[in-house]
């Protein structure tokens, strides 16, 4: 099954940021996220967009993790 979204902890691991930084970026609307009950999920497409716009060097890391 293809993974479409991850929690904030995994999102941070994928792009080399802390979970708290991901949460701050979501609050600042720099990263799009969705709520599923109490859980906050970050679509992988949202992380890709963030990396593309912010030219973050971890973009390749995210692409490789999606392949696995």
C-alpha positions in Angstrom: 0.0 0.0 0.0 1.3 3.4 -0.9 1.8 5.9 1.9 0.1 9.2 1.2 0.6 11.0 4.5 2.8 10.8 7.6 2.6 12.1 11.2 4.6 15.2 12.2 7.3 13.1 13.8 7.9 11.1 10.6 7.6 14.3 8.4 10.4 15.8 10.4 12.6 12.7 10.1 12.1 12.7 6.3 13.3 16.2 5.8 15.7 16.6 8.7 13.7 18.9 10.9 12.4 18.4 14.4 8.8 17.5 15.1 8.3 20.8 16.8 9.6 22.7 13.8 7.2 20.8 11.5 4.3 21.8 13.9 5.4 25.4 13.8 5.5 25.4 10.0 2.0 23.9 10.0 0.8 26.6 12.3 2.4 29.2 10.1 0.8 27.6 7.1 4.2 26.9 5.5 3.3 23.2 5.4 -0.2 21.9 4.7 -1.6 19.3 7.0 -4.9 17.6 7.8 -6.5 16.5 11.0 -7.8 13.0 11.5 -9.4 13.2 15.0 -6.6 14.2 17.3 -3.9 13.2 14.9 -2.2 15.6 12.5 -1.2 14.1 9.2 1.1 15.7 6.6 0.5 14.7 3.0 3.8 13.7 1.3 2.8 16.1 -1.6 2.7 18.9 1.0 6.3 18.1 2.1 7.4 17.9 -1.6 5.9 21.3 -2.2 7.5 22.8 0.9 10.9 21.4 -0.2 10.5 22.8 -3.7 9.4 26.3 -2.6 12.0 26.5 0.2 14.8 24.8 -1.8 15.5 22.6 1.2 18.4 20.2 0.5 16.4 17.2 1.9 14.2 17.0 -1.2 16.1 14.0 -2.5 15.9 12.2 0.9 12.1 12.5 0.7 11.9 11.1 -2.8 14.1 8.1 -1.8 12.0 7.4 1.2 8.8 7.3 -0.9 10.4 4.6 -3.1 10.8 2.3 -0.1 
